[in-house]
Amino acid sequence: MSDINQLITDWGYAGIFFVVILGNIGVPVPEETVLAVAGYLVWSGRLQLLPVLIVALVSAVAGDNFGYWLGRYYGRAAVERYARWLLKPARLVVAESFVSRYGALAVCIAQFVGGFRFLAGPLAGAVGLPFRSFVRGNLLGAVLFVPYAVGLGYAIGYGLGPYIAHAQHALGGIGHVALLLAIIVVVVLVAWRTIARIVRLGVMRAIRARVRRRHDHSI
């Protein structure tokens, strides 16, 4: 992870584009952490906010669209074989059911759920979600997710910047980078687990309600 974050520090906007597009194609890279690092670099003056948002939005939408067409081309079986490396079988079934039932809304919400976000495009294509519906959910999800992740890193800099600066003098350059990454990773993980738990509970309730309705109709 530190190598990927160093890529953003060294390559700037090109590094953001590279990581975000990979994450949205279906490669499990720490996309949210990278965007948070980019937000911190915006706060520190090393990157500009508008180019960061534009690059992240374009790469997120392009990567998801590419992943969608990969799912359409290779089909459900191939996507499921790949997804087993990232999700447990039960969660994969939940993800497929969620996308099939809620379409564009599921694609949008997937941006905020680690593990599901990487597979949203390929899964949507594999289950046959209409492209227009996918694009609507994809665009809305990117517009909500990118500013959130970048803003999280900016907020870390704004709130903890003076303390990090003091730590930089005490620990030196390498210690500064390690401390920054540790803070960002902890904050991102806490935020993501909270959001994922809320979304997961909502999905499970929806699926259980659907199963109950089917059972009632069969009776």
Biotite code that builds the C-alpha atoms (Angstrom):
import biotite.structure as struc

atoms = struc.array([
    struc.Atom([0.000, 0.000, 0.000], chain_id="A", res_id=1, res_name="MET", atom_name="CA", element="C"),
    struc.Atom([2.841, 2.388, 0.828], chain_id="A", res_id=2, res_name="SER", atom_name="CA", element="C"),
    struc.Atom([4.225, 1.920, -2.703], chain_id="A", res_id=3, res_name="ASP", atom_name="CA", element="C"),
    struc.Atom([0.892, 2.927, -4.236], chain_id="A", res_id=4, res_name="ILE", atom_name="CA", element="C"),
    struc.Atom([0.599, 5.980, -2.009], chain_id="A", res_id=5, res_name="ASN", atom_name="CA", element="C"),
    struc.Atom([4.189, 6.901, -2.854], chain_id="A", res_id=6, res_name="GLN", atom_name="CA", element="C"),
    struc.Atom([3.120, 6.711, -6.508], chain_id="A", res_id=7, res_name="LEU", atom_name="CA", element="C"),
    struc.Atom([0.557, 9.453, -5.841], chain_id="A", res_id=8, res_name="ILE", atom_name="CA", element="C"),
    struc.Atom([3.131, 11.560, -4.027], chain_id="A", res_id=9, res_name="THR", atom_name="CA", element="C"),
    struc.Atom([5.669, 11.192, -6.864], chain_id="A", res_id=10, res_name="ASP", atom_name="CA", element="C"),
    struc.Atom([3.428, 11.135, -9.954], chain_id="A", res_id=11, res_name="TRP", atom_name="CA", element="C"),
    struc.Atom([0.564, 13.345, -8.795], chain_id="A", res_id=12, res_name="GLY", atom_name="CA", element="C"),
    struc.Atom([-2.432, 13.424, -11.141], chain_id="A", res_id=13, res_name="TYR", atom_name="CA", element="C"),
    struc.Atom([-1.105, 10.626, -13.377], chain_id="A", res_id=14, res_name="ALA", atom_name="CA", element="C"),
    struc.Atom([-0.750, 8.369, -10.336], chain_id="A", res_id=15, res_name="GLY", atom_name="CA", element="C"),
    struc.Atom([-4.316, 9.156, -9.252], chain_id="A", res_id=16, res_name="ILE", atom_name="CA", element="C"),
    struc.Atom([-5.629, 8.294, -12.724], chain_id="A", res_id=17, res_name="PHE", atom_name="CA", element="C"),
    struc.Atom([-3.681, 5.033, -12.839], chain_id="A", res_id=18, res_name="PHE", atom_name="CA", element="C"),
    struc.Atom([-4.813, 3.748, -9.418], chain_id="A", res_id=19, res_name="VAL", atom_name="CA", element="C"),
    struc.Atom([-8.451, 4.873, -9.666], chain_id="A", res_id=20, res_name="VAL", atom_name="CA", element="C"),
    struc.Atom([-8.993, 3.410, -13.132], chain_id="A", res_id=21, res_name="ILE", atom_name="CA", element="C"),
    struc.Atom([-7.496, 0.086, -12.011], chain_id="A", res_id=22, res_name="LEU", atom_name="CA", element="C"),
    struc.Atom([-9.736, 0.038, -8.947], chain_id="A", res_id=23, res_name="GLY", atom_name="CA", element="C"),
    struc.Atom([-12.853, 0.628, -11.010], chain_id="A", res_id=24, res_name="ASN", atom_name="CA", element="C"),
    struc.Atom([-11.977, -1.969, -13.628], chain_id="A", res_id=25, res_name="ILE", atom_name="CA", element="C"),
    struc.Atom([-11.961, -4.593, -10.887], chain_id="A", res_id=26, res_name="GLY", atom_name="CA", element="C"),
    struc.Atom([-8.386, -4.669, -9.536], chain_id="A", res_id=27, res_name="VAL", atom_name="CA", element="C"),
    struc.Atom([-8.384, -4.594, -5.695], chain_id="A", res_id=28, res_name="PRO", atom_name="CA", element="C"),
    struc.Atom([-6.199, -1.532, -5.089], chain_id="A", res_id=29, res_name="VAL", atom_name="CA", element="C"),
    struc.Atom([-6.716, 0.849, -2.108], chain_id="A", res_id=30, res_name="PRO", atom_name="CA", element="C"),
    struc.Atom([-8.521, 3.448, -4.181], chain_id="A", res_id=31, res_name="GLU", atom_name="CA", element="C"),
    struc.Atom([-10.186, 5.202, -1.256], chain_id="A", res_id=32, res_name="GLU", atom_name="CA", element="C"),
    struc.Atom([-6.872, 5.576, 0.593], chain_id="A", res_id=33, res_name="THR", atom_name="CA", element="C"),
    struc.Atom([-5.218, 6.972, -2.525], chain_id="A", res_id=34, res_name="VAL", atom_name="CA", element="C"),
    struc.Atom([-7.938, 9.595, -2.920], chain_id="A", res_id=35, res_name="LEU", atom_name="CA", element="C"),
    struc.Atom([-7.617, 10.489, 0.754], chain_id="A", res_id=36, res_name="ALA", atom_name="CA", element="C"),
    struc.Atom([-3.856, 10.925, 0.263], chain_id="A", res_id=37, res_name="VAL", atom_name="CA", element="C"),
    struc.Atom([-4.625, 13.144, -2.739], chain_id="A", res_id=38, res_name="ALA", atom_name="CA", element="C"),
    struc.Atom([-6.930, 15.211, -0.524], chain_id="A", res_id=39, res_name="GLY", atom_name="CA", element="C"),
    struc.Atom([-4.165, 15.639, 2.016], chain_id="A", res_id=40, res_name="TYR", atom_name="CA", element="C"),
    struc.Atom([-1.774, 16.723, -0.746], chain_id="A", res_id=41, res_name="LEU", atom_name="CA", element="C"),
    struc.Atom([-4.371, 19.296, -1.835], chain_id="A", res_id=42, res_name="VAL", atom_name="CA", element="C"),
    struc.Atom([-4.458, 20.660, 1.706], chain_id="A", res_id=43, res_name="TRP", atom_name="CA", element="C"),
    struc.Atom([-0.648, 20.801, 1.833], chain_id="A", res_id=44, res_name="SER", atom_name="CA", element="C"),
    struc.Atom([-0.540, 22.732, -1.464], chain_id="A", res_id=45, res_name="GLY", atom_name="CA", element="C"),
    struc.Atom([1.234, 20.058, -3.518], chain_id="A", res_id=46, res_name="ARG", atom_name="CA", element="C"),
    struc.Atom([-1.833, 19.331, -5.663], chain_id="A", res_id=47, res_name="LEU", atom_name="CA", element="C"),
    struc.Atom([-4.783, 21.447, -6.800], chain_id="A", res_id=48, res_name="GLN", atom_name="CA", element="C"),
    struc.Atom([-8.339, 20.502, -5.826], chain_id="A", res_id=49, res_name="LEU", atom_name="CA", element="C"),
    struc.Atom([-10.096, 20.932, -9.184], chain_id="A", res_id=50, res_name="LEU", atom_name="CA", element="C"),
    struc.Atom([-7.626, 18.840, -11.239], chain_id="A", res_id=51, res_name="PRO", atom_name="CA", element="C"),
    struc.Atom([-7.700, 16.122, -8.550], chain_id="A", res_id=52, res_name="VAL", atom_name="CA", element="C"),
    struc.Atom([-11.509, 15.952, -8.678], chain_id="A", res_id=53, res_name="LEU", atom_name="CA", element="C"),
    struc.Atom([-11.622, 15.977, -12.491], chain_id="A", res_id=54, res_name="ILE", atom_name="CA", element="C"),
    struc.Atom([-8.945, 13.292, -12.876], chain_id="A", res_id=55, res_name="VAL", atom_name="CA", element="C"),
    struc.Atom([-10.525, 11.091, -10.203], chain_id="A", res_id=56, res_name="ALA", atom_name="CA", element="C"),
    struc.Atom([-14.044, 11.456, -11.644], chain_id="A", res_id=57, res_name="LEU", atom_name="CA", element="C"),
    struc.Atom([-12.945, 10.743, -15.226], chain_id="A", res_id=58, res_name="VAL", atom_name="CA", element="C"),
    struc.Atom([-10.858, 7.717, -14.250], chain_id="A", res_id=59, res_name="SER", atom_name="CA", element="C"),
    struc.Atom([-13.596, 6.344, -11.948], chain_id="A", res_id=60, res_name="ALA", atom_name="CA", element="C"),
    struc.Atom([-16.290, 6.595, -14.637], chain_id="A", res_id=61, res_name="VAL", atom_name="CA", element="C"),
    struc.Atom([-14.001, 5.282, -17.398], chain_id="A", res_id=62, res_name="ALA", atom_name="CA", element="C"),
    struc.Atom([-12.788, 2.371, -15.278], chain_id="A", res_id=63, res_name="GLY", atom_name="CA", element="C"),
    struc.Atom([-16.303, 1.358, -14.253], chain_id="A", res_id=64, res_name="ASP", atom_name="CA", element="C"),
    struc.Atom([-17.496, 1.496, -17.859], chain_id="A", res_id=65, res_name="ASN", atom_name="CA", element="C"),
    struc.Atom([-14.586, -0.654, -18.985], chain_id="A", res_id=66, res_name="PHE", atom_name="CA", element="C"),
    struc.Atom([-15.342, -3.121, -16.191], chain_id="A", res_id=67, res_name="GLY", atom_name="CA", element="C"),
    struc.Atom([-19.010, -3.191, -17.228], chain_id="A", res_id=68, res_name="TYR", atom_name="CA", element="C"),
    struc.Atom([-18.156, -4.188, -20.797], chain_id="A", res_id=69, res_name="TRP", atom_name="CA", element="C"),
    struc.Atom([-15.678, -6.782, -19.567], chain_id="A", res_id=70, res_name="LEU", atom_name="CA", element="C"),
    struc.Atom([-18.521, -8.314, -17.559], chain_id="A", res_id=71, res_name="GLY", atom_name="CA", element="C"),
    struc.Atom([-20.852, -8.228, -20.569], chain_id="A", res_id=72, res_name="ARG", atom_name="CA", element="C"),
    struc.Atom([-18.224, -9.812, -22.826], chain_id="A", res_id=73, res_name="TYR", atom_name="CA", element="C"),
    struc.Atom([-16.908, -12.569, -20.557], chain_id="A", res_id=74, res_name="TYR", atom_name="CA", element="C"),
    struc.Atom([-20.202, -13.325, -18.830], chain_id="A", res_id=75, res_name="GLY", atom_name="CA", element="C"),
    struc.Atom([-21.391, -14.193, -15.378], chain_id="A", res_id=76, res_name="ARG", atom_name="CA", element="C"),
    struc.Atom([-19.375, -17.379, -14.897], chain_id="A", res_id=77, res_name="ALA", atom_name="CA", element="C"),
    struc.Atom([-16.031, -15.659, -15.554], chain_id="A", res_id=78, res_name="ALA", atom_name="CA", element="C"),
    struc.Atom([-16.865, -12.727, -13.271], chain_id="A", res_id=79, res_name="VAL", atom_name="CA", element="C"),
    struc.Atom([-17.966, -15.105, -10.501], chain_id="A", res_id=80, res_name="GLU", atom_name="CA", element="C"),
    struc.Atom([-14.701, -17.077, -10.765], chain_id="A", res_id=81, res_name="ARG", atom_name="CA", element="C"),
    struc.Atom([-12.713, -13.871, -10.411], chain_id="A", res_id=82, res_name="TYR", atom_name="CA", element="C"),
    struc.Atom([-14.968, -12.478, -7.668], chain_id="A", res_id=83, res_name="ALA", atom_name="CA", element="C"),
    struc.Atom([-14.338, -15.502, -5.457], chain_id="A", res_id=84, res_name="ARG", atom_name="CA", element="C"),
    struc.Atom([-10.823, -14.175, -4.911], chain_id="A", res_id=85, res_name="TRP", atom_name="CA", element="C"),
    struc.Atom([-12.284, -10.987, -3.397], chain_id="A", res_id=86, res_name="LEU", atom_name="CA", element="C"),
    struc.Atom([-15.604, -11.965, -1.787], chain_id="A", res_id=87, res_name="LEU", atom_name="CA", element="C"),
    struc.Atom([-16.897, -14.937, 0.138], chain_id="A", res_id=88, res_name="LYS", atom_name="CA", element="C"),
    struc.Atom([-19.498, -16.975, -1.802], chain_id="A", res_id=89, res_name="PRO", atom_name="CA", element="C"),
    struc.Atom([-22.357, -15.766, 0.409], chain_id="A", res_id=90, res_name="ALA", atom_name="CA", element="C"),
    struc.Atom([-21.382, -12.118, -0.073], chain_id="A", res_id=91, res_name="ARG", atom_name="CA", element="C"),
    struc.Atom([-21.045, -12.662, -3.815], chain_id="A", res_id=92, res_name="LEU", atom_name="CA", element="C"),
    struc.Atom([-24.612, -13.971, -3.937], chain_id="A", res_id=93, res_name="VAL", atom_name="CA", element="C"),
    struc.Atom([-25.783, -10.931, -1.956], chain_id="A", res_id=94, res_name="VAL", atom_name="CA", element="C"),
    struc.Atom([-23.902, -8.584, -4.318], chain_id="A", res_id=95, res_name="ALA", atom_name="CA", element="C"),
    struc.Atom([-25.404, -10.211, -7.418], chain_id="A", res_id=96, res_name="GLU", atom_name="CA", element="C"),
    struc.Atom([-28.907, -10.112, -5.951], chain_id="A", res_id=97, res_name="SER", atom_name="CA", element="C"),
    struc.Atom([-28.452, -6.490, -4.939], chain_id="A", res_id=98, res_name="PHE", atom_name="CA", element="C"),
    struc.Atom([-27.325, -5.417, -8.423], chain_id="A", res_id=99, res_name="VAL", atom_name="CA", element="C"),
    struc.Atom([-30.047, -7.448, -10.135], chain_id="A", res_id=100, res_name="SER", atom_name="CA", element="C"),
    struc.Atom([-32.793, -6.032, -7.910], chain_id="A", res_id=101, res_name="ARG", atom_name="CA", element="C"),
    struc.Atom([-31.764, -2.403, -7.477], chain_id="A", res_id=102, res_name="TYR", atom_name="CA", element="C"),
    struc.Atom([-29.842, -1.709, -10.681], chain_id="A", res_id=103, res_name="GLY", atom_name="CA", element="C"),
    struc.Atom([-28.524, 1.847, -10.873], chain_id="A", res_id=104, res_name="ALA", atom_name="CA", element="C"),
    struc.Atom([-29.017, 2.409, -7.146], chain_id="A", res_id=105, res_name="LEU", atom_name="CA", element="C"),
    struc.Atom([-26.883, -0.645, -6.358], chain_id="A", res_id=106, res_name="ALA", atom_name="CA", element="C"),
    struc.Atom([-24.110, 0.595, -8.661], chain_id="A", res_id=107, res_name="VAL", atom_name="CA", element="C"),
    struc.Atom([-24.185, 3.968, -6.913], chain_id="A", res_id=108, res_name="CYS", atom_name="CA", element="C"),
    struc.Atom([-24.107, 2.494, -3.391], chain_id="A", res_id=109, res_name="ILE", atom_name="CA", element="C"),
    struc.Atom([-21.338, 0.065, -4.358], chain_id="A", res_id=110, res_name="ALA", atom_name="CA", element="C"),
    struc.Atom([-18.903, 2.971, -4.562], chain_id="A", res_id=111, res_name="GLN", atom_name="CA", element="C"),
    struc.Atom([-19.032, 3.216, -0.773], chain_id="A", res_id=112, res_name="PHE", atom_name="CA", element="C"),
    struc.Atom([-18.586, -0.489, 0.006], chain_id="A", res_id=113, res_name="VAL", atom_name="CA", element="C"),
    struc.Atom([-15.058, -1.887, -0.081], chain_id="A", res_id=114, res_name="GLY", atom_name="CA", element="C"),
    struc.Atom([-14.825, -5.144, -2.038], chain_id="A", res_id=115, res_name="GLY", atom_name="CA", element="C"),
    struc.Atom([-18.171, -4.523, -3.732], chain_id="A", res_id=116, res_name="PHE", atom_name="CA", element="C"),
    struc.Atom([-16.891, -1.321, -5.369], chain_id="A", res_id=117, res_name="ARG", atom_name="CA", element="C"),
    struc.Atom([-14.218, -3.177, -7.356], chain_id="A", res_id=118, res_name="PHE", atom_name="CA", element="C"),
    struc.Atom([-16.811, -5.562, -8.791], chain_id="A", res_id=119, res_name="LEU", atom_name="CA", element="C"),
    struc.Atom([-19.727, -3.201, -9.392], chain_id="A", res_id=120, res_name="ALA", atom_name="CA", element="C"),
    struc.Atom([-18.940, -2.660, -13.078], chain_id="A", res_id=121, res_name="GLY", atom_name="CA", element="C"),
    struc.Atom([-18.145, -6.271, -14.022], chain_id="A", res_id=122, res_name="PRO", atom_name="CA", element="C"),
    struc.Atom([-21.092, -7.605, -11.994], chain_id="A", res_id=123, res_name="LEU", atom_name="CA", element="C"),
    struc.Atom([-23.512, -5.123, -13.547], chain_id="A", res_id=124, res_name="ALA", atom_name="CA", element="C"),
    struc.Atom([-22.400, -6.168, -17.011], chain_id="A", res_id=125, res_name="GLY", atom_name="CA", element="C"),
    struc.Atom([-22.487, -9.861, -16.171], chain_id="A", res_id=126, res_name="ALA", atom_name="CA", element="C"),
    struc.Atom([-26.044, -9.821, -14.776], chain_id="A", res_id=127, res_name="VAL", atom_name="CA", element="C"),
    struc.Atom([-27.300, -7.882, -17.806], chain_id="A", res_id=128, res_name="GLY", atom_name="CA", element="C"),
    struc.Atom([-28.061, -4.497, -16.242], chain_id="A", res_id=129, res_name="LEU", atom_name="CA", element="C"),
    struc.Atom([-29.026, -2.112, -19.093], chain_id="A", res_id=130, res_name="PRO", atom_name="CA", element="C"),
    struc.Atom([-26.153, 0.200, -19.980], chain_id="A", res_id=131, res_name="PHE", atom_name="CA", element="C"),
    struc.Atom([-28.189, 3.369, -19.472], chain_id="A", res_id=132, res_name="ARG", atom_name="CA", element="C"),
    struc.Atom([-29.107, 2.315, -15.956], chain_id="A", res_id=133, res_name="SER", atom_name="CA", element="C"),
    struc.Atom([-25.508, 1.451, -15.239], chain_id="A", res_id=134, res_name="PHE", atom_name="CA", element="C"),
    struc.Atom([-24.264, 4.825, -16.492], chain_id="A", res_id=135, res_name="VAL", atom_name="CA", element="C"),
    struc.Atom([-26.754, 6.690, -14.301], chain_id="A", res_id=136, res_name="ARG", atom_name="CA", element="C"),
    struc.Atom([-25.695, 4.805, -11.189], chain_id="A", res_id=137, res_name="GLY", atom_name="CA", element="C"),
    struc.Atom([-22.026, 5.008, -12.109], chain_id="A", res_id=138, res_name="ASN", atom_name="CA", element="C"),
    struc.Atom([-22.053, 8.766, -12.654], chain_id="A", res_id=139, res_name="LEU", atom_name="CA", element="C"),
    struc.Atom([-24.006, 9.471, -9.484], chain_id="A", res_id=140, res_name="LEU", atom_name="CA", element="C"),
    struc.Atom([-21.777, 7.187, -7.424], chain_id="A", res_id=141, res_name="GLY", atom_name="CA", element="C"),
    struc.Atom([-18.591, 8.788, -8.754], chain_id="A", res_id=142, res_name="ALA", atom_name="CA", element="C"),
    struc.Atom([-19.902, 12.321, -8.174], chain_id="A", res_id=143, res_name="VAL", atom_name="CA", element="C"),
    struc.Atom([-20.695, 11.424, -4.545], chain_id="A", res_id=144, res_name="LEU", atom_name="CA", element="C"),
    struc.Atom([-17.748, 9.160, -3.770], chain_id="A", res_id=145, res_name="PHE", atom_name="CA", element="C"),
    struc.Atom([-14.800, 11.114, -5.191], chain_id="A", res_id=146, res_name="VAL", atom_name="CA", element="C"),
    struc.Atom([-15.408, 14.406, -3.316], chain_id="A", res_id=147, res_name="PRO", atom_name="CA", element="C"),
    struc.Atom([-16.120, 12.406, -0.164], chain_id="A", res_id=148, res_name="TYR", atom_name="CA", element="C"),
    struc.Atom([-12.828, 10.462, -0.307], chain_id="A", res_id=149, res_name="ALA", atom_name="CA", element="C"),
    struc.Atom([-10.761, 13.506, -1.317], chain_id="A", res_id=150, res_name="VAL", atom_name="CA", element="C"),
    struc.Atom([-12.497, 15.634, 1.299], chain_id="A", res_id=151, res_name="GLY", atom_name="CA", element="C"),
    struc.Atom([-11.674, 13.056, 3.950], chain_id="A", res_id=152, res_name="LEU", atom_name="CA", element="C"),
    struc.Atom([-7.957, 13.466, 3.283], chain_id="A", res_id=153, res_name="GLY", atom_name="CA", element="C"),
    struc.Atom([-8.297, 17.245, 3.185], chain_id="A", res_id=154, res_name="TYR", atom_name="CA", element="C"),
    struc.Atom([-10.122, 17.191, 6.527], chain_id="A", res_id=155, res_name="ALA", atom_name="CA", element="C"),
    struc.Atom([-7.335, 15.083, 8.037], chain_id="A", res_id=156, res_name="ILE", atom_name="CA", element="C"),
    struc.Atom([-4.807, 17.693, 6.920], chain_id="A", res_id=157, res_name="GLY", atom_name="CA", element="C"),
    struc.Atom([-6.944, 20.565, 8.152], chain_id="A", res_id=158, res_name="TYR", atom_name="CA", element="C"),
    struc.Atom([-7.537, 19.022, 11.560], chain_id="A", res_id=159, res_name="GLY", atom_name="CA", element="C"),
    struc.Atom([-4.231, 17.253, 12.142], chain_id="A", res_id=160, res_name="LEU", atom_name="CA", element="C"),
    struc.Atom([-1.856, 19.198, 9.897], chain_id="A", res_id=161, res_name="GLY", atom_name="CA", element="C"),
    struc.Atom([-0.098, 21.136, 12.695], chain_id="A", res_id=162, res_name="PRO", atom_name="CA", element="C"),
    struc.Atom([0.469, 17.929, 14.687], chain_id="A", res_id=163, res_name="TYR", atom_name="CA", element="C"),
    struc.Atom([1.791, 16.128, 11.609], chain_id="A", res_id=164, res_name="ILE", atom_name="CA", element="C"),
    struc.Atom([4.167, 19.030, 10.979], chain_id="A", res_id=165, res_name="ALA", atom_name="CA", element="C"),
    struc.Atom([5.542, 18.720, 14.506], chain_id="A", res_id=166, res_name="HIS", atom_name="CA", element="C"),
    struc.Atom([5.896, 14.961, 14.026], chain_id="A", res_id=167, res_name="ALA", atom_name="CA", element="C"),
    struc.Atom([7.792, 15.557, 10.786], chain_id="A", res_id=168, res_name="GLN", atom_name="CA", element="C"),
    struc.Atom([10.482, 17.524, 12.632], chain_id="A", res_id=169, res_name="HIS", atom_name="CA", element="C"),
    struc.Atom([10.673, 14.883, 15.349], chain_id="A", res_id=170, res_name="ALA", atom_name="CA", element="C"),
    struc.Atom([10.636, 11.793, 13.140], chain_id="A", res_id=171, res_name="LEU", atom_name="CA", element="C"),
    struc.Atom([12.144, 12.978, 9.886], chain_id="A", res_id=172, res_name="GLY", atom_name="CA", element="C"),
    struc.Atom([10.801, 12.483, 6.355], chain_id="A", res_id=173, res_name="GLY", atom_name="CA", element="C"),
    struc.Atom([10.233, 8.726, 6.489], chain_id="A", res_id=174, res_name="ILE", atom_name="CA", element="C"),
    struc.Atom([8.544, 8.922, 9.874], chain_id="A", res_id=175, res_name="GLY", atom_name="CA", element="C"),
    struc.Atom([6.306, 11.717, 8.573], chain_id="A", res_id=176, res_name="HIS", atom_name="CA", element="C"),
    struc.Atom([5.143, 9.627, 5.617], chain_id="A", res_id=177, res_name="VAL", atom_name="CA", element="C"),
    struc.Atom([4.526, 6.584, 7.818], chain_id="A", res_id=178, res_name="ALA", atom_name="CA", element="C"),
    struc.Atom([2.564, 8.611, 10.346], chain_id="A", res_id=179, res_name="LEU", atom_name="CA", element="C"),
    struc.Atom([0.469, 10.275, 7.652], chain_id="A", res_id=180, res_name="LEU", atom_name="CA", element="C"),
    struc.Atom([-0.365, 6.973, 5.972], chain_id="A", res_id=181, res_name="LEU", atom_name="CA", element="C"),
    struc.Atom([-1.226, 5.371, 9.308], chain_id="A", res_id=182, res_name="ALA", atom_name="CA", element="C"),
    struc.Atom([-3.641, 8.181, 10.192], chain_id="A", res_id=183, res_name="ILE", atom_name="CA", element="C"),
    struc.Atom([-5.293, 8.142, 6.772], chain_id="A", res_id=184, res_name="ILE", atom_name="CA", element="C"),
    struc.Atom([-5.620, 4.342, 6.729], chain_id="A", res_id=185, res_name="VAL", atom_name="CA", element="C"),
    struc.Atom([-7.207, 4.249, 10.199], chain_id="A", res_id=186, res_name="VAL", atom_name="CA", element="C"),
    struc.Atom([-9.699, 7.019, 9.412], chain_id="A", res_id=187, res_name="VAL", atom_name="CA", element="C"),
    struc.Atom([-10.619, 5.519, 6.035], chain_id="A", res_id=188, res_name="VAL", atom_name="CA", element="C"),
    struc.Atom([-11.064, 2.026, 7.473], chain_id="A", res_id=189, res_name="LEU", atom_name="CA", element="C"),
    struc.Atom([-13.302, 3.239, 10.282], chain_id="A", res_id=190, res_name="VAL", atom_name="CA", element="C"),
    struc.Atom([-15.440, 5.292, 7.886], chain_id="A", res_id=191, res_name="ALA", atom_name="CA", element="C"),
    struc.Atom([-15.681, 2.485, 5.340], chain_id="A", res_id=192, res_name="TRP", atom_name="CA", element="C"),
    struc.Atom([-16.559, -0.194, 7.862], chain_id="A", res_id=193, res_name="ARG", atom_name="CA", element="C"),
    struc.Atom([-19.310, 1.968, 9.268], chain_id="A", res_id=194, res_name="THR", atom_name="CA", element="C"),
    struc.Atom([-20.771, 2.671, 5.823], chain_id="A", res_id=195, res_name="ILE", atom_name="CA", element="C"),
    struc.Atom([-20.359, -0.942, 4.720], chain_id="A", res_id=196, res_name="ALA", atom_name="CA", element="C"),
    struc.Atom([-22.138, -2.196, 7.832], chain_id="A", res_id=197, res_name="ARG", atom_name="CA", element="C"),
    struc.Atom([-25.079, 0.128, 7.231], chain_id="A", res_id=198, res_name="ILE", atom_name="CA", element="C"),
    struc.Atom([-25.335, -0.823, 3.549], chain_id="A", res_id=199, res_name="VAL", atom_name="CA", element="C"),
    struc.Atom([-24.917, -4.527, 4.276], chain_id="A", res_id=200, res_name="ARG", atom_name="CA", element="C"),
    struc.Atom([-27.724, -4.476, 6.833], chain_id="A", res_id=201, res_name="LEU", atom_name="CA", element="C"),
    struc.Atom([-29.985, -2.705, 4.354], chain_id="A", res_id=202, res_name="GLY", atom_name="CA", element="C"),
    struc.Atom([-29.190, -5.210, 1.611], chain_id="A", res_id=203, res_name="VAL", atom_name="CA", element="C"),
    struc.Atom([-29.757, -8.215, 3.866], chain_id="A", res_id=204, res_name="MET", atom_name="CA", element="C"),
    struc.Atom([-33.092, -6.814, 5.054], chain_id="A", res_id=205, res_name="ARG", atom_name="CA", element="C"),
    struc.Atom([-34.187, -6.229, 1.471], chain_id="A", res_id=206, res_name="ALA", atom_name="CA", element="C"),
    struc.Atom([-33.232, -9.766, 0.432], chain_id="A", res_id=207, res_name="ILE", atom_name="CA", element="C"),
    struc.Atom([-34.974, -11.300, 3.449], chain_id="A", res_id=208, res_name="ARG", atom_name="CA", element="C"),
    struc.Atom([-38.095, -9.292, 2.717], chain_id="A", res_id=209, res_name="ALA", atom_name="CA", element="C"),
    struc.Atom([-38.012, -10.500, -0.876], chain_id="A", res_id=210, res_name="ARG", atom_name="CA", element="C"),
    struc.Atom([-37.621, -14.125, 0.230], chain_id="A", res_id=211, res_name="VAL", atom_name="CA", element="C"),
    struc.Atom([-40.556, -13.749, 2.631], chain_id="A", res_id=212, res_name="ARG", atom_name="CA", element="C"),
    struc.Atom([-42.755, -12.282, -0.103], chain_id="A", res_id=213, res_name="ARG", atom_name="CA", element="C"),
    struc.Atom([-41.921, -15.178, -2.413], chain_id="A", res_id=214, res_name="ARG", atom_name="CA", element="C"),
    struc.Atom([-42.698, -17.628, 0.378], chain_id="A", res_id=215, res_name="HIS", atom_name="CA", element="C"),
    struc.Atom([-46.043, -15.953, 1.093], chain_id="A", res_id=216, res_name="ASP", atom_name="CA", element="C"),
    struc.Atom([-46.993, -16.026, -2.593], chain_id="A", res_id=217, res_name="HIS", atom_name="CA", element="C"),
    struc.Atom([-46.068, -19.704, -2.849], chain_id="A", res_id=218, res_name="SER", atom_name="CA", element="C"),
    struc.Atom([-48.360, -20.477, 0.087], chain_id="A", res_id=219, res_name="ILE", atom_name="CA", element="C"),
])
